[in-house]
Amino acid sequence: MATIKEYIKIYKNLSFEECDLNINDIIIFSELSYIDWSNIVPPDNTKITLGEAGKLYFQTNKPKDKYLSIFVQNNIENLKNIITGKRYKNIRLAHYKKYVDKEKQFGAICIYFEKEKVFVSFEGTDDTVIGWKEDFVLGYHFPIISQNYAVDYLNEVITDEDKVIYVGGHSKGGNLAMTSSMYAKDDIFDRIKYIYNLDGPGFREKEYSSKEFKKILSKLQMYVPEDSIIGMLLYNTNDYTVVKSVEKGLKQHNCNTWQCFGSFLEEGKLSKFSIKINNKIKIWSKKYSDEKLEKMIITFFS
């Protein structure tokens, strides 16, 4: 059962000309936004190659890495394995932003992988309490602070040189990818080729029914594991691809566990467990008003 690790071993020395961008690259690009690029990748349009940035990252020998989640540790291991490969070492990074305080957790980075092509990667929920709280706040409030940041970020970082744009993220990052695209300037939206949501939560029914959400559906590519929980939160597109994982339950949210065959992901079937969770969440969200949900969530996290 191959995963992204096996994909990297085989494909890291194939250029994008030899093998087109595929969903496994999207996973890798989405994972790069979880890496702490502080003082390595510039916050402006000054670009640094992934090879150079990766070398600087590992030179710091950050002792805190061992305290990170399994998912982020997996991402760091993947980074170690791609920074010398022909496929990835010369892609360029820029516009790294990271904000974490008592109100928000937001991260994003731009990845320039071919001439005039850019992937805008939004970080998902990290190991902070506020990061998880924001996921719950999505159930009663729109937009949350991180969603506002995502909209501003996409509209600010894209230039006329970016002819083909991809936007994506894992977990909450997938939601931010959708939100930023929904409210992108017209000239930017027209250049967006695909929007990737990797097992990320959806929206309240009001936003789900909006013209802004309907606008992105033709460009939206959503992937969820068989036991998806996070991707079933709130209302989302019904047109998604279910993928197999080497894990069970919530551990399948880690996209490093998703099974692949070459450049493709192994398609699966949404489990009864995931369907039950999906139905329960919909009932729960209809049962309580936004005001009651807010009080419950604030009390829980307090």
LUMMI-914496 format. One record per residue (C-alpha): residue number from 0; y, x, z. Coordinates in Angstrom, 1 decimal. Example, Ala and Ser with C-alpha at 12.3 -4.5 7.8 and 13.67 -1.06 7.14 Angstrom:
2
SITE/0/-4.5/12.3/7.8
SITE/1/-1.1/13.7/7.1
***
This chain:
302
SITE/0/0.0/0.0/0.0
SITE/1/3.0/1.9/-1.3
SITE/2/6.5/1.5/0.2
SITE/3/9.9/3.1/-0.4
SITE/4/8.6/6.4/0.8
SITE/5/6.0/6.6/-2.0
SITE/6/8.7/5.4/-4.5
SITE/7/11.0/8.3/-3.4
SITE/8/8.2/10.9/-3.8
SITE/9/7.5/9.8/-7.4
SITE/10/10.9/8.8/-8.7
SITE/11/13.4/11.1/-7.0
SITE/12/13.2/13.6/-9.8
SITE/13/13.7/11.0/-12.6
SITE/14/17.3/10.5/-13.7
SITE/15/18.7/7.1/-14.2
SITE/16/18.6/7.7/-18.0
SITE/17/14.8/8.3/-17.7
SITE/18/14.3/5.3/-15.4
SITE/19/16.9/2.5/-15.0
SITE/20/18.3/1.4/-11.7
SITE/21/15.8/-0.9/-10.0
SITE/22/15.4/-2.8/-6.8
SITE/23/14.0/0.2/-4.9
SITE/24/17.2/2.1/-5.7
SITE/25/19.1/-0.9/-4.4
SITE/26/17.3/-0.7/-1.1
SITE/27/18.1/3.0/-0.9
SITE/28/21.8/2.4/-1.7
SITE/29/21.9/-0.4/0.9
SITE/30/20.5/1.9/3.5
SITE/31/23.1/4.6/2.9
SITE/32/25.8/2.4/4.5
SITE/33/23.8/2.6/7.8
SITE/34/24.2/6.4/7.9
SITE/35/27.1/7.7/10.1
SITE/36/29.2/9.5/7.5
SITE/37/32.2/10.1/9.8
SITE/38/34.2/13.2/8.9
SITE/39/31.8/13.8/5.9
SITE/40/32.5/11.1/3.3
SITE/41/36.3/10.5/2.8
SITE/42/37.8/7.1/3.6
SITE/43/39.7/7.2/0.3
SITE/44/38.8/7.7/-3.3
SITE/45/38.0/11.4/-2.9
SITE/46/34.4/11.7/-3.8
SITE/47/31.6/14.0/-2.5
SITE/48/28.1/14.3/-3.9
SITE/49/25.2/12.9/-1.9
SITE/50/23.6/16.4/-1.9
SITE/51/26.7/17.9/-0.3
SITE/52/27.2/15.0/2.1
SITE/53/23.5/15.0/3.1
SITE/54/23.6/18.8/3.8
SITE/55/26.7/18.4/6.0
SITE/56/25.1/15.5/7.8
SITE/57/21.9/17.4/8.8
SITE/58/23.9/20.5/9.7
SITE/59/25.5/18.5/12.5
SITE/60/22.0/18.0/13.9
SITE/61/23.1/14.9/15.7
SITE/62/21.1/14.6/18.9
SITE/63/21.9/10.8/19.2
SITE/64/19.7/10.2/16.0
SITE/65/16.6/10.0/18.2
SITE/66/18.1/7.1/20.1
SITE/67/18.7/5.0/17.0
SITE/68/16.6/2.0/15.9
SITE/69/13.3/2.6/13.9
SITE/70/15.0/1.2/10.9
SITE/71/18.0/3.6/11.0
SITE/72/15.6/6.5/11.7
SITE/73/13.6/5.5/8.6
SITE/74/16.9/5.5/6.6
SITE/75/17.7/9.0/7.9
SITE/76/14.2/10.2/6.9
SITE/77/14.7/8.7/3.4
SITE/78/18.1/10.5/3.1
SITE/79/16.4/13.8/3.9
SITE/80/13.9/13.2/1.1
SITE/81/16.4/12.2/-1.6
SITE/82/19.3/14.7/-1.3
SITE/83/17.5/17.3/-3.3
SITE/84/16.1/15.0/-6.0
SITE/85/17.5/15.0/-9.5
SITE/86/17.9/11.2/-9.3
SITE/87/20.2/11.1/-6.3
SITE/88/21.7/14.5/-5.4
SITE/89/24.6/14.2/-7.8
SITE/90/25.6/10.6/-7.1
SITE/91/29.0/10.5/-5.5
SITE/92/30.2/8.8/-2.3
SITE/93/33.6/7.7/-1.3
SITE/94/35.6/5.0/0.7
SITE/95/33.5/5.3/3.8
SITE/96/34.7/2.9/6.5
SITE/97/33.2/2.2/9.9
SITE/98/34.8/0.0/12.6
SITE/99/33.1/-1.0/15.9
SITE/100/34.8/-2.5/18.9
SITE/101/34.5/-5.6/21.1
SITE/102/35.3/-7.9/18.2
SITE/103/33.6/-6.5/15.2
SITE/104/31.0/-4.2/13.7
SITE/105/31.7/-3.3/10.0
SITE/106/30.6/-0.5/7.7
SITE/107/30.8/0.1/4.0
SITE/108/30.6/2.9/1.4
SITE/109/31.0/3.2/-2.4
SITE/110/28.2/4.9/-4.4
SITE/111/29.0/6.1/-7.9
SITE/112/25.6/6.6/-9.6
SITE/113/26.4/6.6/-13.3
SITE/114/29.5/6.9/-15.5
SITE/115/31.8/4.0/-14.7
SITE/116/29.2/2.3/-12.4
SITE/117/29.6/1.8/-8.7
SITE/118/27.4/0.2/-6.0
SITE/119/29.4/-1.2/-3.1
SITE/120/27.2/-1.1/0.0
SITE/121/27.8/-3.1/3.1
SITE/122/26.2/-2.1/6.4
SITE/123/24.1/-4.7/8.1
SITE/124/23.7/-5.3/11.9
SITE/125/23.5/-2.0/13.8
SITE/126/22.3/-1.3/17.4
SITE/127/25.5/-2.6/19.0
SITE/128/25.7/-5.9/21.0
SITE/129/28.7/-7.0/19.0
SITE/130/26.8/-6.5/15.8
SITE/131/24.1/-9.0/16.9
SITE/132/26.7/-11.3/18.3
SITE/133/28.5/-11.5/14.9
SITE/134/25.2/-12.7/13.3
SITE/135/25.2/-15.6/15.8
SITE/136/28.9/-16.4/15.3
SITE/137/28.2/-17.0/11.6
SITE/138/26.6/-20.2/12.8
SITE/139/29.8/-21.8/14.0
SITE/140/32.7/-19.8/12.5
SITE/141/33.9/-18.7/9.0
SITE/142/35.2/-16.2/8.2
SITE/143/34.2/-13.8/11.0
SITE/144/36.2/-10.6/11.3
SITE/145/33.7/-8.5/9.4
SITE/146/33.7/-11.0/6.5
SITE/147/37.5/-10.6/6.2
SITE/148/37.1/-6.9/6.3
SITE/149/34.5/-7.1/3.5
SITE/150/36.8/-9.1/1.2
SITE/151/39.7/-6.8/1.7
SITE/152/37.4/-3.7/1.3
SITE/153/36.0/-4.9/-2.1
SITE/154/39.4/-5.8/-3.4
SITE/155/41.0/-2.5/-2.3
SITE/156/38.4/0.1/-3.4
SITE/157/37.7/-1.1/-6.9
SITE/158/39.7/0.6/-9.6
SITE/159/40.1/0.2/-13.4
SITE/160/37.6/3.1/-13.8
SITE/161/34.8/0.9/-12.3
SITE/162/33.6/-0.9/-15.3
SITE/163/30.3/-2.1/-13.9
SITE/164/30.1/-3.2/-10.3
SITE/165/27.1/-3.9/-8.1
SITE/166/27.6/-5.3/-4.6
SITE/167/24.9/-5.4/-1.9
SITE/168/23.6/-5.0/1.5
SITE/169/20.7/-5.5/3.9
SITE/170/20.8/-8.1/6.8
SITE/171/24.4/-9.0/7.7
SITE/172/25.4/-6.6/4.9
SITE/173/23.8/-9.0/2.4
SITE/174/26.0/-11.8/3.8
SITE/175/29.1/-9.5/3.5
SITE/176/28.2/-8.7/-0.1
SITE/177/28.1/-12.4/-0.9
SITE/178/31.3/-13.2/1.0
SITE/179/33.3/-10.3/-0.6
SITE/180/32.2/-11.4/-4.1
SITE/181/33.0/-15.0/-3.4
SITE/182/36.6/-14.0/-2.7
SITE/183/37.0/-11.0/-5.1
SITE/184/40.0/-10.9/-7.4
SITE/185/39.1/-12.4/-10.8
SITE/186/39.2/-9.1/-12.7
SITE/187/36.9/-7.6/-10.1
SITE/188/34.5/-10.5/-10.1
SITE/189/34.2/-10.5/-13.8
SITE/190/33.0/-6.8/-13.6
SITE/191/30.3/-7.6/-11.0
SITE/192/26.9/-7.5/-12.6
SITE/193/24.7/-8.3/-9.6
SITE/194/25.1/-9.2/-5.9
SITE/195/22.2/-8.2/-3.8
SITE/196/21.3/-9.8/-0.5
SITE/197/18.3/-8.1/1.2
SITE/198/17.1/-10.6/3.8
SITE/199/20.6/-11.4/5.0
SITE/200/21.8/-14.6/6.6
SITE/201/23.5/-17.4/4.7
SITE/202/26.5/-19.7/5.6
SITE/203/27.3/-22.9/7.3
SITE/204/26.8/-26.0/5.2
SITE/205/30.5/-26.2/4.4
SITE/206/30.6/-22.7/2.8
SITE/207/27.2/-23.2/1.2
SITE/208/28.6/-26.3/-0.7
SITE/209/31.8/-24.6/-1.7
SITE/210/32.9/-23.7/-5.2
SITE/211/33.2/-20.1/-4.1
SITE/212/29.5/-19.9/-3.2
SITE/213/28.4/-21.7/-6.3
SITE/214/30.4/-19.2/-8.4
SITE/215/28.2/-16.3/-7.3
SITE/216/24.8/-17.9/-7.8
SITE/217/24.3/-16.6/-11.4
SITE/218/24.8/-13.1/-10.2
SITE/219/23.0/-13.3/-6.8
SITE/220/19.7/-11.5/-6.3
SITE/221/18.1/-12.3/-3.0
SITE/222/14.9/-10.7/-1.5
SITE/223/13.2/-11.8/1.7
SITE/224/9.8/-10.7/3.2
SITE/225/7.0/-13.2/3.8
SITE/226/7.8/-13.6/7.5
SITE/227/11.6/-13.7/6.9
SITE/228/13.7/-14.8/9.9
SITE/229/17.1/-13.3/9.4
SITE/230/17.2/-14.3/5.7
SITE/231/16.4/-17.9/6.7
SITE/232/19.4/-18.2/9.0
SITE/233/21.8/-20.9/7.9
SITE/234/22.1/-22.0/4.3
SITE/235/21.4/-19.7/1.4
SITE/236/20.2/-19.8/-2.2
SITE/237/16.8/-21.3/-2.8
SITE/238/16.3/-18.9/-5.7
SITE/239/14.9/-15.8/-3.9
SITE/240/12.1/-13.3/-4.4
SITE/241/9.5/-13.1/-1.6
SITE/242/8.0/-9.6/-1.1
SITE/243/5.0/-8.3/0.8
SITE/244/5.3/-6.0/3.8
SITE/245/3.0/-3.6/5.6
SITE/246/4.3/-5.1/8.9
SITE/247/4.2/-8.6/10.5
SITE/248/6.8/-10.9/11.9
SITE/249/10.3/-9.7/12.7
SITE/250/9.3/-6.1/11.8
SITE/251/9.3/-7.2/8.2
SITE/252/13.1/-7.3/8.3
SITE/253/12.9/-3.5/8.0
SITE/254/13.0/-3.1/4.2
SITE/255/11.3/0.3/4.5
SITE/256/8.2/-1.7/5.1
SITE/257/8.3/-3.7/1.9
SITE/258/5.5/-3.0/-0.6
SITE/259/6.2/-1.7/-4.0
SITE/260/4.3/-0.9/-7.2
SITE/261/6.2/1.7/-9.2
SITE/262/9.8/0.4/-9.7
SITE/263/8.9/-3.1/-8.7
SITE/264/8.4/-4.9/-5.3
SITE/265/5.1/-6.6/-4.7
SITE/266/5.7/-10.4/-4.7
SITE/267/4.3/-12.5/-1.9
SITE/268/4.6/-16.0/-0.5
SITE/269/6.8/-17.3/2.3
SITE/270/4.7/-17.7/5.4
SITE/271/4.3/-20.9/7.3
SITE/272/5.9/-19.1/10.2
SITE/273/9.1/-18.4/8.2
SITE/274/9.2/-21.9/6.8
SITE/275/8.9/-23.3/10.3
SITE/276/11.7/-21.1/11.6
SITE/277/13.9/-22.1/8.6
SITE/278/13.4/-25.8/9.3
SITE/279/14.0/-25.4/13.1
SITE/280/17.2/-23.5/12.5
SITE/281/18.5/-26.2/10.2
SITE/282/17.7/-28.9/12.7
SITE/283/19.3/-26.9/15.5
SITE/284/22.5/-26.3/13.5
SITE/285/22.9/-30.0/12.7
SITE/286/22.2/-31.0/16.3
SITE/287/25.2/-29.2/17.8
SITE/288/28.9/-29.2/16.8
SITE/289/30.6/-25.9/16.1
SITE/290/32.4/-26.1/19.5
SITE/291/29.1/-26.5/21.4
SITE/292/27.5/-23.7/19.4
SITE/293/30.4/-21.4/20.2
SITE/294/30.1/-22.1/23.9
SITE/295/26.4/-21.5/23.9
SITE/296/26.6/-18.2/22.0
SITE/297/29.5/-16.9/24.1
SITE/298/27.6/-17.8/27.3
SITE/299/24.5/-16.1/26.0
SITE/300/26.2/-12.8/25.1
SITE/301/28.3/-12.8/28.3
***
